[in-house]
Amino acid sequence: MTYFNSIKTLIDQSKDYLDTKIELNKLKAIDKSADVLSSVVVMVAMIFIGSLFILFISIALALLLGNMMGAYYYGFFTVGGFYALLMLLIYLQRDKWIKTPIANGLINKMLK
């Protein structure tokens, strides 16, 4: 009779262990998801504020250059041309500068 009690106890403890392990994995997944989501929210906020900063600096630079060149639209064309060249450069290097670092960062966050 003790043999069957020992097996039943072992099965019950194994079930408890499995339930605890599943719960631990759920909590770890929630922790990783919260960490990744909070990092994304911070990054979006930084991008938004940085975009506003660049927008106002660009307008100021365009007005300054336009004033120096004799017509404001020259300044805006100059700044727009600079951004077009910058966009082309980023497009050509998108995998190296953007895709790979973001993917690696997310993978590191998830595996941390």
GUFI-120004 format. One line per field, with one value per residue: residue in one letter; y, x, z of N, C-alpha, C in turn; chain. Coordinates in nm, 4 decimals, padded with zeros to 6 digits. Layout:
BEGIN
sero	[A  ...]
nY	[Y  ...]
nX	[X  ...]
nZ	[Z  ...]
caY	[Y  ...]
caX	[X  ...]
caZ	[Z  ...]
cY	[Y  ...]
cX	[X  ...]
cZ	[Z  ...]
vexse	[A  ...]
end
This chain:
BEGIN
sero	[M  T  Y  F  N  S  I  K  T  L  I  D  Q  S  K  D  Y  L  D  T  K  I  E  L  N  K  L  K  A  I  D  K  S  A  D  V  L  S  S  V  V  V  M  V  A  M  I  F  I  G  S  L  F  I  L  F  I  S  I  A  L  A  L  L  L  G  N  M  M  G  A  Y  Y  Y  G  F  F  T  V  G  G  F  Y  A  L  L  M  L  L  I  Y  L  Q  R  D  K  W  I  K  T  P  I  A  N  G  L  I  N  K  M  L  K]
nY	[-00.1193  00.1261  00.1611  00.2356  00.4729  00.6234  00.6476  00.7896  01.0246  01.1116  01.1597  01.3634  01.5621  01.6004  01.7036  01.9422  02.0636  02.0949  02.2678  02.4914  02.5498  02.6181  02.8469  03.0110  03.0458  03.1866  03.4240  03.5126  03.5598  03.7674  03.9606  04.0032  04.0953  04.3304  04.4715  04.5004  04.6415  04.8778  04.9799  05.0281  05.2262  05.4342  05.4778  05.5618  05.7998  05.9448  05.9606  06.1123  06.3608  06.4219  06.4496  06.6769  06.8624  06.8536  06.9432  07.2136  07.3212  07.2849  07.4512  07.6985  07.7044  07.6969  07.9408  08.1153  08.0537  08.1190  08.3915  08.4754  08.4092  08.5636  08.5002  08.3422  08.0904  07.9717  07.8894  07.6961  07.5118  07.4349  07.3155  07.1144  06.9698  06.8781  06.7038  06.5216  06.4036  06.2919  06.1103  05.9372  05.8308  05.7003  05.5172  05.3572  05.2380  05.1039  04.8382  04.7877  05.0050  05.0379  04.8167  04.5760  04.6594  04.7219  04.4789  04.3149  04.4482  04.4089  04.1294  04.0896  04.2137  04.0425  03.8008  03.8584]
nX	[00.0814  00.1963  00.3631  00.1958  00.0969  00.3284  00.3794  00.1515  00.1924  00.4281  00.3337  00.1489  00.3217  00.4780  00.2864  00.2272  00.4787  00.4976  00.2794  00.3696  00.6005  00.4897  00.3449  00.5568  00.6904  00.4911  00.4879  00.7494  00.7325  00.5452  00.6925  00.9075  00.7637  00.6535  00.8884  00.9942  00.7810  00.7773  01.0260  00.9833  00.7837  00.9240  01.1156  00.9530  00.8518  01.0912  01.1630  00.9502  00.9807  01.2404  01.1918  01.0293  01.2179  01.4093  01.2455  01.1856  01.4458  01.5180  01.3371  01.4185  01.6835  01.6330  01.5007  01.7071  01.9096  01.7644  01.7263  01.9894  02.0419  01.8713  01.6071  01.3438  01.2481  01.4643  01.6228  01.4556  01.4456  01.7143  01.7493  01.5572  01.6703  01.9017  01.7852  01.6718  01.8997  02.0046  01.7988  01.8214  02.0776  02.0305  01.8376  01.9898  02.1612  01.9962  01.9617  02.2000  02.2225  01.9731  01.7775  01.9180  02.0431  01.8077  01.6674  01.8559  01.8645  01.6009  01.5980  01.7990  01.6735  01.4546  01.5793  01.7134]
nZ	[00.0000  00.0678  -00.1406  -00.3556  -00.2497  -00.2430  -00.5170  -00.5935  -00.4464  -00.5674  -00.8284  -00.7738  -00.6755  -00.9015  -01.0739  -00.9388  -00.9581  -01.2378  -01.2826  -01.1400  -01.2848  -01.5340  -01.4594  -01.3781  -01.6235  -01.7608  -01.6106  -01.6580  -01.9336  -01.9351  -01.7977  -01.9783  -02.2006  -02.0975  -02.0492  -02.3097  -02.4306  -02.2761  -02.3459  -02.6172  -02.6022  -02.4779  -02.6767  -02.8910  -02.7852  -02.7622  -03.0324  -03.1307  -02.9899  -03.0723  -03.3460  -03.3506  -03.2568  -03.4655  -03.6730  -03.5988  -03.5877  -03.8529  -03.9874  -03.8839  -03.9810  -04.2565  -04.2918  -04.2144  -04.4066  -04.6366  -04.5990  -04.6181  -04.8839  -05.0270  -05.0905  -04.9264  -05.0069  -05.1314  -04.9205  -04.8049  -05.0150  -05.0184  -04.7621  -04.7882  -05.0016  -04.8757  -04.6881  -04.8646  -04.9778  -04.7434  -04.6820  -04.9024  -04.8545  -04.6073  -04.6932  -04.8646  -04.6839  -04.5078  -04.4053  -04.2676  -04.0869  -03.9638  -03.9696  -03.8833  -03.6295  -03.4791  -03.4808  -03.3488  -03.1014  -03.0063  -02.9902  -02.7967  -02.5777  -02.5455  -02.4810  -02.2508]
caY	[00.0000  00.2428  00.1776  00.3125  00.6076  00.6913  00.6824  00.8963  01.1447  01.1527  01.2160  01.4921  01.6585  01.6295  01.7930  02.0728  02.1191  02.1354  02.3871  02.6015  02.5814  02.6893  02.9801  03.0857  03.0844  03.2926  03.5474  03.5564  03.6152  03.8972  04.0522  04.0371  04.1760  04.4636  04.5365  04.5385  04.7447  05.0034  05.0301  05.0810  05.3511  05.5354  05.5077  05.6405  05.9347  06.0113  05.9906  06.2234  06.4842  06.4490  06.4970  06.8171  06.9390  06.8640  07.0269  07.3551  07.3593  07.2901  07.5747  07.8109  07.7020  07.7339  08.0857  08.1804  08.0398  08.1960  08.5328  08.4982  08.3909  08.6654  08.4582  08.2361  07.9585  07.9114  07.8212  07.5743  07.4168  07.3852  07.2226  06.9998  06.8919  06.8087  06.5908  06.4227  06.3295  06.2130  06.0009  05.8432  05.7636  05.6080  05.4091  05.2670  05.1706  05.0719  04.7099  04.7981  05.1086  05.0385  04.6854  04.4850  04.7009  04.7112  04.3359  04.2675  04.5056  04.3391  03.9934  04.0994  04.2429  03.9241  03.6933  03.9083]
caX	[00.0000  00.2834  00.4192  00.0987  00.0933  00.4495  00.3600  00.0507  00.2601  00.5205  00.2520  00.0954  00.4321  00.5153  00.1828  00.2502  00.6001  00.4638  00.1951  00.4567  00.6886  00.4072  00.3166  00.6828  00.7129  00.3951  00.5359  00.8684  00.6863  00.4838  00.8016  00.9782  00.6738  00.6460  01.0176  01.0019  00.6813  00.8214  01.1363  00.9248  00.7150  01.0285  01.1753  00.8560  00.8507  01.2162  01.1554  00.8557  01.0431  01.3516  01.1363  00.9911  01.3415  01.4650  01.1539  01.2051  01.5809  01.5168  01.2671  01.5067  01.7958  01.5819  01.4773  01.8377  01.9721  01.6846  01.7573  02.1245  02.0411  01.7883  01.4669  01.3240  01.2270  01.5954  01.6624  01.3758  01.4931  01.8446  01.7274  01.4866  01.7691  01.9855  01.7090  01.6565  02.0263  02.0117  01.7039  01.8805  02.1862  01.9705  01.7729  02.0929  02.2254  01.8895  01.9830  02.3164  02.2056  01.8431  01.7135  01.9992  02.0519  01.6785  01.6410  01.9464  01.8208  01.4809  01.6363  01.8695  01.5728  01.3726  01.6594  01.7769]
caZ	[00.0000  00.0702  -00.2748  -00.4329  -00.1918  -00.2885  -00.6581  -00.5977  -00.3974  -00.6734  -00.9369  -00.7266  -00.6706  -01.0405  -01.1261  -00.8767  -01.0186  -01.3733  -01.2720  -01.0972  -01.3980  -01.6330  -01.4040  -01.3836  -01.7630  -01.7919  -01.5472  -01.7316  -02.0616  -01.9050  -01.7647  -02.1029  -02.2829  -02.0364  -02.0711  -02.4515  -02.4559  -02.2159  -02.4283  -02.7406  -02.5695  -02.4568  -02.8069  -02.9682  -02.7272  -02.8002  -03.1754  -03.1470  -02.9419  -03.1630  -03.4728  -03.3304  -03.2489  -03.6011  -03.7511  -03.5676  -03.6296  -03.9988  -04.0269  -03.8520  -04.0748  -04.3885  -04.2906  -04.2105  -04.5382  -04.7320  -04.5777  -04.6695  -05.0289  -05.0891  -05.0980  -04.8274  -05.0667  -05.1574  -04.7964  -04.7894  -05.1156  -04.9747  -04.6509  -04.8456  -05.0772  -04.7776  -04.6340  -04.9713  -04.9819  -04.6209  -04.6975  -04.9972  -04.7847  -04.5100  -04.7683  -04.9156  -04.5708  -04.4128  -04.3375  -04.1783  -03.9855  -03.8971  -03.9534  -03.8020  -03.4885  -03.4112  -03.4606  -03.2440  -02.9746  -02.9607  -02.9522  -02.6690  -02.4755  -02.5217  -02.4222  -02.1286]
cY	[00.1258  00.2688  00.2625  00.4549  00.6882  00.7342  00.7964  01.0288  01.1995  01.2163  01.3521  01.5993  01.6962  01.7253  01.9339  02.1417  02.1721  02.2617  02.5098  02.6457  02.6590  02.8312  03.0682  03.1323  03.1928  03.4260  03.6017  03.6196  03.7523  04.0004  04.0961  04.1264  04.3180  04.5409  04.5852  04.6510  04.8788  05.0636  05.0913  05.2146  05.4631  05.5759  05.5933  05.7842  06.0116  06.0490  06.1084  06.3558  06.5216  06.5017  06.6426  06.9078  06.9612  06.9531  07.1750  07.4038  07.3728  07.4161  07.6954  07.8180  07.7432  07.8842  08.1625  08.1734  08.1204  08.3448  08.5663  08.4909  08.4910  08.6275  08.3369  08.0978  07.8927  07.8329  07.6917  07.4682  07.3544  07.2818  07.0969  06.9104  06.8142  06.6862  06.4825  06.3383  06.2396  06.0917  05.8950  05.7631  05.6610  05.4910  05.3077  05.1848  05.1183  04.9405  04.7209  04.8928  05.0961  04.8971  04.5936  04.5316  04.6896  04.5650  04.2807  04.3212  04.4370  04.1963  03.9942  04.1275  04.1192  03.8131  03.7325  03.8488]
cX	[00.0859  00.3468  00.3255  00.0844  00.2143  00.4367  00.2596  00.1117  00.3552  00.4447  00.1965  00.2047  00.4786  00.4150  00.1998  00.3723  00.5707  00.3777  00.2784  00.5476  00.6120  00.3793  00.4419  00.7117  00.6158  00.4430  00.6609  00.8297  00.6233  00.5914  00.8761  00.8922  00.6641  00.7755  01.0305  00.9042  00.7229  00.9374  01.0837  00.8557  00.8165  01.0903  01.0814  00.8508  00.9766  01.2157  01.0626  00.9190  01.1616  01.3042  01.0917  01.1139  01.4001  01.3773  01.1795  01.3444  01.5861  01.4478  01.3555  01.6243  01.7511  01.5568  01.6093  01.9056  01.8969  01.7118  01.8948  02.1285  01.9501  01.6414  01.4505  01.3086  01.3585  01.6443  01.5864  01.4144  01.6264  01.8293  01.6549  01.5792  01.8613  01.9129  01.6851  01.7838  02.0423  01.9192  01.7587  01.9925  02.1319  01.9045  01.8758  02.1579  02.1241  01.9122  02.0930  02.2897  02.0767  01.7939  01.7913  02.0113  01.9194  01.6457  01.7290  01.9063  01.6977  01.5127  01.7088  01.7723  01.4916  01.4506  01.7243  01.7125]
cZ	[00.0000  -00.0656  -00.3606  -00.3800  -00.2365  -00.4341  -00.6710  -00.5519  -00.5037  -00.7899  -00.8968  -00.7232  -00.8107  -01.1033  -01.0691  -00.9371  -01.1588  -01.3730  -01.2334  -01.2108  -01.5058  -01.5855  -01.4088  -01.5260  -01.8073  -01.7349  -01.6165  -01.8652  -02.0411  -01.8742  -01.8900  -02.1908  -02.2287  -02.0590  -02.2147  -02.4810  -02.3966  -02.2951  -02.5579  -02.7138  -02.5488  -02.5905  -02.8922  -02.9157  -02.7659  -02.9480  -03.2001  -03.1063  -03.0308  -03.2975  -03.4620  -03.3252  -03.3879  -03.6884  -03.7257  -03.6061  -03.7818  -04.0492  -04.0010  -03.9495  -04.2148  -04.3965  -04.2908  -04.3467  -04.6437  -04.7202  -04.6343  -04.8222  -05.1005  -05.1043  -05.0046  -04.8899  -05.1053  -05.0347  -04.7765  -04.8922  -05.0745  -04.8628  -04.7009  -04.9253  -04.9852  -04.7220  -04.7393  -04.9838  -04.8594  -04.6282  -04.7930  -04.9308  -04.6846  -04.5819  -04.8177  -04.8044  -04.4685  -04.3386  -04.2320  -04.0621  -03.9046  -03.8668  -03.8591  -03.6566  -03.4130  -03.3836  -03.3484  -03.1071  -02.9194  -02.9169  -02.8167  -02.5556  -02.4420  -02.4520  -02.2893  -02.0059]
vexse	[A  A  A  A  A  A  A  A  A  A  A  A  A  A  A  A  A  A  A  A  A  A  A  A  A  A  A  A  A  A  A  A  A  A  A  A  A  A  A  A  A  A  A  A  A  A  A  A  A  A  A  A  A  A  A  A  A  A  A  A  A  A  A  A  A  A  A  A  A  A  A  A  A  A  A  A  A  A  A  A  A  A  A  A  A  A  A  A  A  A  A  A  A  A  A  A  A  A  A  A  A  A  A  A  A  A  A  A  A  A  A  A]
end
